[in-house]
Structure formats: C-alpha cells, structure tokens
Amino acid sequence: MTGIEASPAKLKLGRLRKILARALKHCRHKLEKQRAELTETERAEWYRQIADSLLAHPLSRGSSKVSIRNIHTQKEEPVSLNPKFDFRQNAELLYKKARKGERGKEINIQKISATETEIKKLEQLIQEADTVLRIGNDDIKALDLCTRIASVLKLPQSGGPTGAASGADRTEKIPYRHLTIDEWNIYIGKNDAQNDEMTTRFAKPHDLWLHVAGHAGSHVLIRRPDRTAEVPQEIIAKAASLAVWFSKAKHTSYAEVHYTEARFVRKRRHAPAGEVIVERCKSVRVGPRSPQELFPSLYGTPHDG
C-alpha cells in the first residue's frame, strides 16, 4: 500500500492471508511427517527379511545391536533389537512392523497426494492475495477472494468485511454468546444447560475448550476451521480472559484457565448440568476482560450478556 488507507475488504483479506500462511505451515509440517511414515512403511519387506533371518540364525537374549546375515540377500545387516526379548519375540516384533507397513503404504501415498494438493491450493491463494493486496483498491476482487479463502479454510461466512476484531454477531441464530476475534469464532455458554449443550453437542472434536479452574462459570469454545489450524496464543489468552469474566472469578485480578481440545472433555453419566471431566489440559493465567473492553466500539452500556 502506498500511504492510502486500506479498505475494510483489503484489511479482511490481509487477515485471511495470515491464516492461509499458518495453514500452509501446518500442511508442510504434516507432509514431512507423512513422508517419514511412508519411508518407514517402505521398509516392510526389509523387516520381514530380517525376521526370517533371526529365526534362521537364533541369537541369545540381551543383544541390542547386532550384525546378522540376511538370508534373502546374503548381506550382513546391522539390526537393532529389544534386549529383553529372545530371538523369536524380536522376530515377531519385526513381522508386526512388516504387516503394519504393508497395510499403511497405500494409505500413506493417498494422504501425501491429498496434502500436496492442499499445499498447492494454499500457495495459489496466497499468491493471489499478495497480488490483490499490491494493486490499487479493488474491493470486488478482494471480497471475491475472501469468500474463496473462507470456503477453502471452512471459515464461517459473514455479511461483509469486519474490523481488526469484530464483536458479537447479533444475527447468529445459535443461542450462545458469539464473538469473533481476528476471524476466530468464540462461543460462550450463558448457563449450565447451555454449557452442556455447547460442550457435548455443538463443539467439534478439535475445537479448543476453556473453563476457569476452581470456579463456576461459562464454558468457552474457540472454533478451529480444521484440526491442523493452530490457534494463536493471543487468541487463547483473550478467550481465557472472557472465560474469567463470565465466571465467579470475574472480580479477581488473575485466574487459572484450563484449555484442551473438546474431544478430551467428557460428561459423567448422571452428572449435574455443566459438570464435566477434563483430560490432557493445559493452563494459562489471565485476568478478566469483558466484551466491552475487547470491543469498545461495538457496545454501549456495559452488560454481562
């Protein structure tokens, strides 16, 4: 931009471009892991050969690294073994790896192909976004690209461009409080019944779930567009601050907020409304912040929702 104030459409496109970049980074990381898994599955034949060789040339228990003649290739092969197992048990471990590799090879190839296609799509969208952001104001192109990006990222469509941090969506038909911070949708239960409904039915498995530790209060969700999208720490902190605000800890200076993926939150049978069991949670220590504080331009008289 050359000193000209960016339009709301361009601002929204700039924010979506950042989300695209994060998604691309995660896809590339996922591709590295998938390729490593494929390399492992391609060793299936070797695992089977070494297992056969172990049975043909029994070794004593206690060896962790040995050199064994591969009966199929007649070559000496360095092999790592479990020293607690005898040669038969080590051979069975190798046979299991071989079977797993044989089953997983085709699946891994398909996953890699899908991820490579996704990466190309994200790279193309980033290139288009950079082009639109460089040229003069063209809101039609910017809005069209925003719609396409939101579709690819599976983000909720809004009625138009939003500011750097847009507030409550008054037209949303869901019953929970709904705030949007930098394109991240945050939902807050208003009572125990809503907490139950939101956590056990509305939440997707990989959404982030938050609740103040040791205090009654609202359940909070950060909706993730997909399982690879990493929620920025600043968004977690703001959502945690809202969790403190909508809890019995709202008058404290700081409170500890637990957060985890919604799939690690479960409800005990016959438990009271709002009571859940949480596993694998992390925590963040934050102070309470109201929606009015986070979005002062969107609220008049302060209220709790």
N, C-alpha and C positions, 0 to 999 in steps of 0.2 A: 504494500500500500504506500502511496506517496503523499502522506500528510492529509489525505482525505479520510474523514471518519467513515469507518466501515458500517455498512448497513446491517440491520438485525439478521438478515439472511446470511451475510458473509460471516458474522460472528458465530452463528449457529454452525455453519459449515466448518469454521475453524475448530470448534469444539469437537465436532464429529470426526474431523481429521485426526485429532489426538486419540480418540477412541479407536479409530482404524489402526493407528500406529501401534497401540497397545495390543490389539487383537492380532496384528501381524507378528509382533514379537513373540506372542504366546504360540502362534501357529508354527513359527520357525523352531521354537524350542520343542514343541510336540513332534515335529518332523524329525528332529535329531534323535529323540527317544525312540520313535517308530523305526528309524533306520538301524539304530543299535539293536532293537529287538529282532529285526529281520536278519541282521548279521548272526545273531545267536541262533535263530531258527535254522539258518542255512548250515549250521554245524551238526544238524540232526544225524546225517549219515556218519560223520566222524564219531559222534557219541556212540552210535551203535557198533561201529567197528572196534572201538576201544573196549566196550563192554564185552564183545565177543572175545577179544584178546585177553582180557582179565580172566575170563572163565577158562581159556585155553592154557594160561600161564598163571596159576594161583600165586598170590603174594600173601605174606604174613600181615596180620593186623598191626597198625602203628605207623604205617608209612603215609606221609602227607604228600610228598612229591617223589615220583618215581619215573624211570625211563622204561618203557615197555615196547616190545616189538609188535607192531600192528600186523596181525596175521593176514589182513587183506592186501596191504601194500608192501609188506615185508620191510617197513622202515621203523627205526627207533623213534618213539614218540614220547615227549615229556608230558606227564599226566599228573594232575592234582587230585588227591583222594581224601576222603574223610578218614583220619587215622583211627577213629573209634569203631569203624566198621571193618568187617572182613572183606575178602575179595568178592564174595557173592553179593553182599549188601552194596558195595561200591558199584558193582556191575549193574545192579537193579536201579540205582540212582541214575546211572548213565542211560539206561534203557528208558527211564521215565523222561529224562531230558530229550531223548531222541523222539519219543512219541509226542511230547508237547511241541517240539519244533516242527514235526511233520504236520500236526494239526494247525499250528499257528502261522505257517509260512504264507499260505494263500490269503488268510485274513489280514496279515500284516501288509502284504502287497496292495490289497484293496484300500486299507487305511492310508498308506503312503500316497496312493494315487489321489484319494479324496482330499488329503491335506495339501498336496501340491496344487490341486485345482483351486482350493480355498485361498492359498497364498497368492496365486496369480490374480485372482479376483480382487483381493485386498490391495495388492500392489497397483492394479489398474485404477481402482477407485482413489487411492492416494495420489496417483499421478494426475488424474482428472481434477481432484480437489485442489492440488497445487496450481494447476493451470487456471482454474476459475478464480482462485484467490489472488493470482498475479494480475489478471486483467482488470479493466475498469468495472464499475458497478454493473452487474448483470444479475439482478435478483431472480429472474426467471430460471436461468441456468443454475444458480446457487440453490434455489428451492427444489428444483428437479433433482439435483444431485443429492441434496439432503434426504429426500424421500427414498431414493435408491439405496443410499448408505444405511438408512434406518431399516430398510427392508432386509438388506444383507445381514446386518447385525441383529436383526429381530428386536429392534427397539420399538416401543410404543409410538404411534404417530400422534402428533399434536396438531392443534388447529393452525399453527403458524410458528414463525421464529420466536424463540424465547430469549430472555436476557442471560447474563452470565450465570445467574442462579435463579430459576423460575420457581414460584411458590406453589401454593395449593391449587390443584386443578379442580375448580368448582363444578365442572361438568362431569367429572368422573362418576360413574354410576355405582362403583363399589362402595361399601359402607365405611371403610376405614379412612382415617386421615391420609392424605396423599400429598407428598412434597416431591419436587424434582430439583436435584442439585447437580448442575453440570451434566445433564442428560441421564443421571442415575435416579431411578424411581425409588422412593422410600415410602413404606406404608407403616402406619402406626395404629394399633388396636385402641378402641375407645373404652372398652370394658372387658371383663373376664370372658364373657361369651364371645366377643369379637376376637380376643386373643386366641381362644381355642380354634375358632373357625379359620382365622388367618394362618395360624401356625400349622394346623393339621390338614387343611384342605386347599387354601389359597396359595400357600408357599410352594415353590418348586424346589426339588431336592438340593440344588446348588445355589439357591438364594442364601444370602447371609442373614442370620437371625441374631438379634441382640436383645439383651434384657439386663437391667441393673441387678447386681449381685446383692442379695440380702435385703432387698426392699420390694414391696409390692409395686407393680407398675405395668405400663403398656409393653406388649411385645412389639418389636420393630423389625421390619424386613427391608433389606436392600435387594432389589431385583437385579439379577445378573442376566444379560442377554443370552449367554451360554456358559458352559462350565469352564471355558478357557479364559473368560474375561476376568482379569484381576481387578478387584475393587481398590481404588487408590486409598492410601491410609488416611488422607484428609477427609474423604467421604465417610469412611468408617468412624472417624473422630466426630464429625458433625452429626451423624446418625446416632452415635453413642450419647452425645450431648442432648439430643432430643429425647432419647430413652430416659436419661436422668430427669429431664424437665417433666416428662409425663409419668412420674413415679413419686413415691413417698419421699424420695431423696432430693426433690427439687429445691429444697431450701438449704442443702449442704453446699459447701464450697467445691468439693470433689467427691466423686463416687466411682467405684469399680464397675465396669460394664463387661459382661461376658458376651462373646460372639463366636459363632460357628456356622457351618453350613446347615441348612434346615433339615437335611437328611439325618443329622446327628441329634435331632430333638424329637423326643417321643413322649407320648402321654400314657401314664399308667392307667390300667383299667379301673374304672370307677373313681378316678381321681377328681377332685373338685375342679370346676371351670378355671382355666388359667394356669393350673399347676402342671408342670412338665418335668421330664428328666432330660438333662443335657449332657452330652458326651463330647470329648475332644475339643473343648472350647479354649479360646484364647481370651485375654482380657486387656482392656485399655482403661486408663484412669483419666476422667474428664470432668469438667464442671457442667452444670445445667445450662442449656441455651434454648430459648424459646423460639418458635417460628417467627415471632415479631422481630427478634434480634437477628435471625438469619436472613429474613426477607422484610426489612423495614418498609420498603416501598409498596408492599402488597397488603399490608394490614393497617387498619385504622386503630380503633380502640382495642387494647390488648385483651385477649381472652384465651382460654385454655383449649379451645377447640369445640 
